[in-house]
Amino acid sequence: MNAILSVVGKDTVGILAAVSGKCSEFKANVIDVSQTVINNYFAMFMFINIDNLTIEFNDFVDILTGLGKEKALEIHVMHEDIFNLMHTI
């Protein structure tokens, strides 16, 4: 199973490291990353595999959301199936 992780906020040093570190901590494997900085705003999407998560998915989502609050970022994690359904006409 896979998930989509998005991050948006003011650009600061270490955002990618903090988010990927949390993924690693709970055995979420980062498959692909796209990031950009536009006028001092950071935006990133990660495609992650969650087959080997060491905690429940909902707990993982809560932890990443909390990380976002700590770092003044909007971090959202969504199961790939839900993401795909949202974008199906």
C-alpha positions in Angstrom: 0.0 0.0 0.0 1.1 3.5 -0.7 0.3 7.0 0.5 0.7 10.6 -0.7 2.3 13.0 1.7 2.2 16.8 1.0 4.0 19.6 2.8 3.5 23.3 2.3 4.9 26.3 4.3 7.6 28.9 4.5 10.9 27.6 3.3 13.4 26.8 6.1 16.4 24.5 6.3 15.7 20.9 7.2 12.1 20.4 6.1 12.9 17.4 3.8 15.2 15.9 6.5 12.6 16.2 9.2 9.8 14.7 7.1 11.9 11.9 5.6 13.3 11.2 9.1 9.8 10.7 10.5 9.0 8.4 7.6 12.2 6.4 8.3 11.5 6.2 12.0 8.2 4.4 11.4 9.5 2.3 8.3 7.6 4.3 5.7 9.7 3.9 2.5 10.0 7.1 0.4 9.5 6.0 -3.2 9.5 9.4 -4.9 9.8 13.1 -4.0 9.0 16.3 -5.8 9.8 19.6 -4.2 10.0 23.2 -5.1 10.5 26.6 -3.6 8.4 29.5 -5.0 9.0 33.0 -3.6 10.2 31.6 -0.2 7.3 29.0 0.0 8.2 25.4 0.1 6.0 22.7 -1.5 6.7 19.0 -1.5 4.9 15.8 -2.4 6.2 12.4 -1.4 5.0 9.0 -2.6 5.6 6.6 0.2 5.1 2.9 0.7 3.4 2.1 4.0 3.4 -1.7 3.9 6.0 -2.0 6.8 4.7 0.8 9.0 5.5 0.0 12.7 2.4 1.9 13.9 -1.2 2.2 12.7 -1.6 4.4 9.6 -3.9 6.8 11.5 -1.3 7.2 14.2 1.3 7.9 11.5 -0.9 10.6 10.0 -1.4 12.2 13.4 2.4 12.2 14.1 3.1 13.9 10.7 0.3 16.4 11.3 1.9 17.2 14.7 5.3 17.6 13.1 3.8 20.1 10.7 2.4 22.1 13.6 5.7 22.0 15.4 7.5 23.4 12.2 4.7 25.8 11.1 3.9 23.6 8.0 0.8 22.0 6.6 1.5 18.3 6.4 -1.1 16.0 5.0 -0.9 12.2 4.6 -3.5 10.4 2.5 -3.8 6.8 1.5 -3.3 6.4 -2.2 -6.7 4.8 -2.7 -8.5 7.8 -1.2 -6.3 10.2 -3.2 -7.2 8.4 -6.4 -10.9 8.3 -5.6 -10.8 12.1 -5.0 -9.4 12.6 -8.5 -11.8 10.3 -10.4 -14.6 11.8 -12.3 
